[in-house]
Amino acid sequence: MDPNDSNIVYLTSDVSGVYKSIDGGDTWKPKCTGLESLDVASVAVDPSNSNNVWASTGLGLYKSEDAGDSWTMNNSSIRNFSLVGLQAISISQDGQTILCVSCLAYDYQNNYLYAGTSGANVWKISVE
């Protein structure tokens, strides 16, 4: 739900992407332009700017700057790896920090684990 407008609600699906309602859930429209994966686990709306919406998918973290009308991948550095999980997003009240993105990807060729948990940053960890 948009924290600034309770009539705006987002719904995610692991097979059909993101849906948005602007009338409190009475009607829904798909909002998947730019998503390379329709396996969407969660959506979070930036409390300080409702146009900024984040979505976690089976391929990575996506951001919309137009309230869900279009999406771009935010962490392209993990897209060619095996994803272990990308499940939840929470944004701080000031909109400056993504508080809880559980994202893991493993690079089998080079033995690195990529983990992203805060502020849309990705950490590269050697597992040798």
C-alpha positions as CSV (number, residue, x, y, z in Angstrom):
1,M,0.0,0.0,0.0
2,D,1.1,3.5,-0.7
3,P,1.8,5.1,2.7
4,N,0.6,8.4,1.4
5,D,-2.6,7.3,-0.2
6,S,-4.5,4.2,1.1
7,N,-6.5,3.9,-2.2
8,I,-3.3,2.9,-4.0
9,V,-2.5,-0.7,-3.4
10,Y,0.1,-3.0,-5.1
11,L,-0.3,-6.8,-5.4
12,T,2.5,-9.2,-6.4
13,S,2.4,-12.6,-8.0
14,D,5.0,-15.2,-8.6
15,V,3.7,-15.8,-12.1
16,S,2.1,-12.6,-13.4
17,G,4.1,-9.7,-11.9
18,V,2.8,-6.6,-10.3
19,Y,-0.8,-5.3,-10.2
20,K,-1.9,-1.8,-9.0
21,S,-5.2,-0.5,-7.8
22,I,-6.0,3.2,-7.4
23,D,-9.4,2.6,-6.0
24,G,-8.7,0.7,-2.8
25,G,-8.7,-2.7,-4.5
26,D,-12.0,-2.6,-6.5
27,T,-10.1,-2.8,-9.8
28,W,-6.6,-3.8,-10.8
29,K,-4.3,-3.2,-13.7
30,P,-1.0,-5.0,-14.5
31,K,2.1,-2.9,-14.1
32,C,4.9,-5.0,-15.6
33,T,6.6,-2.9,-18.3
34,G,10.3,-3.4,-18.0
35,L,10.2,-6.4,-15.6
36,E,12.3,-9.2,-17.1
37,S,10.8,-11.6,-14.5
38,L,7.1,-11.9,-13.5
39,D,8.1,-13.8,-10.4
40,V,7.6,-10.8,-8.0
41,A,7.9,-11.5,-4.3
42,S,7.2,-8.0,-2.9
43,V,6.8,-4.3,-3.6
44,A,7.6,-1.4,-1.4
45,V,6.6,2.3,-1.9
46,D,9.0,5.0,-0.8
47,P,7.2,6.9,2.0
48,S,8.9,10.2,1.0
49,N,8.1,9.9,-2.7
50,S,5.3,7.6,-3.8
51,N,6.6,7.6,-7.4
52,N,9.5,5.5,-6.2
53,V,8.4,1.9,-6.0
54,W,10.7,-1.1,-5.5
55,A,10.0,-4.7,-6.5
56,S,11.9,-7.8,-5.7
57,T,11.9,-10.5,-8.4
58,G,13.4,-13.8,-9.2
59,L,16.0,-11.9,-11.3
60,G,16.9,-9.1,-8.9
61,L,15.7,-5.7,-7.6
62,Y,13.8,-3.4,-9.8
63,K,12.9,0.3,-9.3
64,S,10.1,2.3,-10.7
65,E,10.3,6.1,-10.7
66,D,6.8,6.5,-12.1
67,A,4.6,4.8,-9.5
68,G,4.9,1.4,-11.2
69,D,4.2,2.3,-14.8
70,S,7.7,1.2,-15.8
71,W,10.6,-0.7,-14.1
72,T,14.4,-0.8,-14.5
73,M,16.7,-3.3,-12.8
74,N,18.6,-1.7,-10.0
75,N,21.2,-4.4,-9.2
76,S,22.3,-5.6,-12.7
77,S,25.5,-6.9,-11.1
78,I,23.6,-9.9,-9.8
79,R,21.6,-10.8,-12.9
80,N,23.9,-13.4,-14.4
81,F,24.2,-15.5,-11.3
82,S,22.1,-18.1,-9.5
83,L,19.8,-16.3,-7.1
84,V,19.3,-17.9,-3.8
85,G,16.6,-15.6,-2.7
86,L,15.1,-12.1,-3.0
87,Q,12.0,-11.9,-0.8
88,A,11.3,-8.7,1.1
89,I,11.7,-4.9,0.9
90,S,11.2,-2.2,3.5
91,I,12.0,1.4,3.0
92,S,12.9,3.9,5.8
93,Q,10.5,6.7,6.5
94,D,12.9,9.3,4.9
95,G,13.1,7.1,1.7
96,Q,16.9,7.2,1.9
97,T,17.6,3.5,2.9
98,I,16.2,0.2,1.7
99,L,16.1,-1.5,5.1
100,C,15.5,-5.1,4.3
101,V,16.2,-6.7,1.0
102,S,17.2,-10.3,1.4
103,C,19.1,-11.0,-1.7
104,L,21.7,-13.6,-2.3
105,A,23.4,-14.7,-5.6
106,Y,26.2,-17.2,-6.1
107,D,28.8,-16.9,-8.8
108,Y,29.7,-20.5,-9.4
109,Q,32.6,-19.8,-11.8
110,N,34.5,-17.5,-9.4
111,N,33.3,-18.6,-6.0
112,Y,31.8,-15.3,-4.9
113,L,28.6,-14.8,-3.0
114,Y,26.8,-11.5,-3.6
115,A,24.6,-10.2,-0.9
116,G,22.4,-7.1,-0.9
117,T,20.6,-6.0,2.3
118,S,20.6,-2.3,2.7
119,G,20.6,0.9,0.7
120,A,20.5,-1.0,-2.6
121,N,24.2,-1.9,-2.2
122,V,25.6,-5.3,-3.2
123,W,28.5,-6.9,-1.4
124,K,30.8,-9.4,-3.0
125,I,32.1,-12.0,-0.6
126,S,34.8,-14.6,-1.5
127,V,33.7,-18.1,-0.4
128,E,37.1,-19.8,-1.0
